[in-house]
């Protein structure tokens, strides 16, 4: 273990210690540790943007050609508890990358046809206008199955009911789609995991979390899981709510209209949504910290992983063939849809379950998935990211616990940019 204490000079003053960074860094990659220590600052037009680890902590790991060149961590996992090599973070929507890989494996084995109708595997799904939905539509956020119609009956914000994945999937199957499948794309923010998870269960007989554990995490020795065991709960960092954008603005995410597409996608109802209660008080962090929620297998939002565990998975996808064949990586990472998202209202770009970098990025901001357009992976709320770059043969993972309150998170992108600068690749 190589420990280093990095310093930064701010505002022309004397150097101050910002974060003590621990871990290992190969020669030539020191810049990545420096960014983790004191954050990143960029100029976007006339506006300066910055980000750091806030009052929490985080970790970043990168593999190049299968070799770990950076594995560093800093800050606090909980008040008074330093981040360590085995600290896991709740990786939020980066979970969807893990779920996508489960479908990818089944496709590679010939057990799942992405051009088949969903009803081939899940007959009950073919009701109320969804009979023509293809597996491809589920994976690329085109199915329109964005909500859980009985959410207020099935699920409680104290964590009750979230473990019943088959029951929740059944409720989704009985509901009409928000649009004709295949005609639009819109982020299936919470339902994605139950949709793909039910396919996995119908095909293999195993739950999504069990399949991921036996077919991905265990073979790779990757410290990540979909549904956290009792013995691993103590390793999970405490999620900290988004920092307010400014001292004069409360850092709340108010309840979304339950009749809107955005509201339906985050289970908005009389008692609020995933992000805030009926009074507009933020609850995302407290929900994600709930023991019952962490133990459930919510294949869209609640996997826990170390940065190295997440990067190990994507390193394998970048240049290995132990889990899936190289030809199938090309197929599953191919763009399916690109453009304005019907749910989020911003440009998104999807492969088969994995995200791709939107083609119209903001000038001045580093790219979340690195500079190579073939890179694919998935981001998570608050700025976490995991991706594979088969061009540069890079696999990365960045996790944190103090959520970054920016539409285009900067901290992870800054670490990725620093990595590619060390590789001699313009960001």
Secondary structure, 3 states (H helix, E strand, C coil): CEEEEEEECCCCCCCEEEEEEEEEECCCCHHHHHHHHHCEEEEECCEEEEECCCCCEEEEEEEECCEEEEEEEEEEEECCEECCCCCEEECHHHHHHHHHHHHHHHHHCCCCCCCCEHHHCCHHHCCCCCCCCEHHHHHCCCCCCCCCCCHHHHCCCCCCCCCCHHHHHHHHHCCCCCCCCCCCCCCCCCHHHHHHHHHHHHHHCCCHHHHHHHHHHHHHCCCEECCCCHHHHCCECCCECCCCCECCECCCCCCCCCCCHHHHHCCCECCECCCECCCCCECHHHHHCCHHHHHCCCCCCCCEECHHHHHHHHHHHHHCCCCCCHHHHHHHCCCCEEEECCCCCCEEEECCCCECCCCCCCCCCCCCCCCCCCCEEEEECCCEEEEEECCCCEEEEEEECECCCCCCCCHHHHHHHHHHHHCCCCC
